[in-house]
Amino acid sequence: MKHKSSYMKIALRQAKKGLFTTAENPRVGCVLVNCGHVVGKGYHKRVGEPHAEVFAINNADEFSQKSTAFVTLEPCSHFGKNPPCADALIKAGVKEVVVCNEDPNPLVAGKGMAKLKAAGITVNTGIKSKHGKNLNCGFFHRMQTGRPFVRLKMAQSLDGRTAMQNGESYWITGKKARKDVQYWRARSHAILTGVETVIQDDCRMTVRVDQLPKKYKKLPNDFDNYQPMRVILDTHLHVPLSAKVLQSIGRSVIMTASTNSSKIKHLQGLGVEVIQMPLSYNQIDLNAVLNWLGKEQINELLVETGATVAGAFLQQKLINQLIIYTAPIIMGSSARPLFEINSEEMQNRLHIEHFKIKQMGKDWRLIANL
């Protein structure tokens, strides 16, 4: 029989099939192994549909008896939109369950494994746990903090500039880097920007499947009918009613402190949700925004914005992961900076200690966990 980690790797590959479709649910895969052979595979596809274990059991049929189940997340023990998966595994007659990660959801946490053990099933945990947590970083973070996992994506020149003084920025990076951005959008459940970016770029903030990197185009998706929620920070409701970001399918949400009833009525007539938010230092309170998104069950948030909002997220230490694309070009000192941050003394500089750099065409991508 292969090492347990080899089978868990197969289960993780199954879970990744749900990368773009599971919404607020975790991405989960399951593999059943009997006498050294994989006899059943499955993954969770969408909210409300059967969980990974059920698909794997049905796939294995009678071979599930006395098999070992490799599951990327602890089987649930409660009735939600589906019956408990722990019960399904017990009924299927598995002899052992190997779990990648314990479920951080307080409704489950440890209870699923306890139910399996009480039924006489051997339970092992922690196999390739880091990989499982990376796959479900947003779900874990939301369950533990009540907020989404926040990624900030920026593109810059070699001298740290994002746009010319007049706002022109088309395009700083090359095609490969821009395709990579589509991947980060696709796996996110909301995309946030500031109104100045909307006014300057008239961006759609949508996932374009035809521009995804080749290896992700094969993954199941519903982007023809579903798009990540688009969130616009707009303190004074300056967003143009003709903005492309307001015309696309899916939810468009504007966070504002304005009480301009006429503008609000026009926006709502376009199907836009207008949410009143408190101010902090004359800007929309970012903590309040993240709390609201957590209550909306947003697991992964991608921030694509200009220097002011990006600097505020960074200074307030609200970023979990920083993604910066750097192009081998020089834009000059009059061009706009990557971040607007007030840091007058060297001792106040921000350190980034853990990061990975990868070349993407002529550009470089830095990913740092903060």
Secondary structure, DSSP 8 states (H G I E B T S, - for coil): ---HHHHHHHHHHHHHTTTTT-TTS---EEEEEETTEEEEEEE--STTS--HHHHHHHHHGGGGTT-EEEEEE----S-SSS--HHHHHHHHT-SEEEEEE---STTTTTHHHHHHHHTT-EEEE-TTHHHHHHHTHHHHHHHHHSS-EEEEEEEEETTSEEE-TTS--TTSS-HHHHHHHHHHHHH-SEEEEEHHHHHHH-------GGGS-HHHHTS---TTT---EEEEE-TT----TT-GGGTSSS-EEEEE----HHHHHHHHHTT-EEEE--EETTEE-HHHHHHHHHHTT--EEEEE--HHHHHHHHHTT--SEEEEEEES----TTSEES------SGGG-----SEEEEEETTEEEEEEE-
